[in-house]
Amino acid sequence: MDEIKHNYIEVDGLKLHVAEIGSESSPAVVFLHGFPEIWYTWRHQMIAVANAGFRAIAPDYRGYGLSDIPAEPEKTSLVDLVKDTASILNSLAISKVFVVGKDFGAMVAYPFALLYPEKVAGVITLGVPFMRPGGPNHLQTLPEGFYIRRWQESGRAEADFGRFDAKTVVRNIYILFSNSEIPIAPENQEIMDLVDSSTPLPSWFTEEDLEIYGDLYHKSGFQTPLQVPYRSFSEKIKSPNQNVIDQKVEAPALFIMGEKDYVFKFPGMEEYLKSGEVKKYVPNLEIIYLPEGSHFVHEQFPHQDTIRLSLWDLNMRGLHFTVFKSRSNYHYATMTFVCDKISRFHSKYGHGYFFFF
């Protein structure tokens, strides 16, 4: 990954870290991470996209990874992250971009599309679909031990995480979030106690990966990540004139959900997706389900371990691609299906951009 460049862009007095690869003249894709992630979560996709002729950009949010920590992390908002993304793209002279968000990155990607529709060629999210800002919160029907409710409680997660080093915290969360069951702790347990120290990492997540995540969360701490997203879920997205913006994303959109992702079991989630209700807010949405996919499909099925997908002869008139078969016929079939969806997606909307996962 030596070819990935690392730069810093100053936004509101903070130096924000941006990983980048690809020609400045190429179509741009911005990758927005979730938690407990950083830019590094997109390492496979960034290289693949660049090799296919695109410019890949992956920032660390303020308070995450190599970016500066805000003076008052507890006041950080989702809108801050949305505006930071716009400032980064402006600094890089990128006027149009495909926005890709995973996990709560979707909560940055979709508001970005609502606030800056002229900048967005399309939106792709993984694991978390469009969720109406400030809308009904079905998660409140889950028990008190539900991890989000625990982490929203001021001081509780800080005390829980504080018993361990950052590497162990990230390890435990990756193990929990890779399971198909919603993390819920009994009354007499904390979330970190749900993982036994002998439980192995997921097969696709290496000790080297964990070292990188652990080192960077040791640097940043968890104060900003607990604030955004977990303590910002009820935030309403407003336009510069303070009006609540129209909650409909007109840009072409793609959503990818692993059917073994614990988020799929959130109350009302499956009905919200399969009934088509989500399309009230994102009318031009395509949905792809991956039967074996976990919450981390982009790391679970990185292109070099399953399928190498390359693009060629890209221009504004059409999209051509070659799919290389991997060891797994399932993965091949899945990615061929994805390619077919994206090909039709491009034919319908005519954008000279492409998303890779």
Buried (B, 14 or more C-beta within 10 A) or exposed (E): EEEBEEBBBEBEEBBBBBBBBBEEEBBBBBBBBBBBBBBBBBBBBBBBBBBBBBBBBBBBBBBBBBBBBBEEBEEBBBBBBBBBBBBBBBBBEBEBBBBBBBBBBBBBBBBBBBBBEEBBBBBBBBBBBBBBBBEEEEBEEBEEBBBBBBBBBEEBBBEBBEEBEBBBBBBBBBBBBBBEEBBBBEEEEBBBEBBEEEEEBBEBBEEEBBEBBBEBBEEBBBBBBBBBBBBBBEBBBBEEEEEEBEBEBEBBBBBBBBEBBBBBEBBEBEEBBEEEEBBEBBBBBBBBBBEBBBBBBBBBBBBEBBBBBBBEEBEEEEBEBEBEEBEBEBBBEBBBEBBEBBBEBBEEEEBBBBBBB
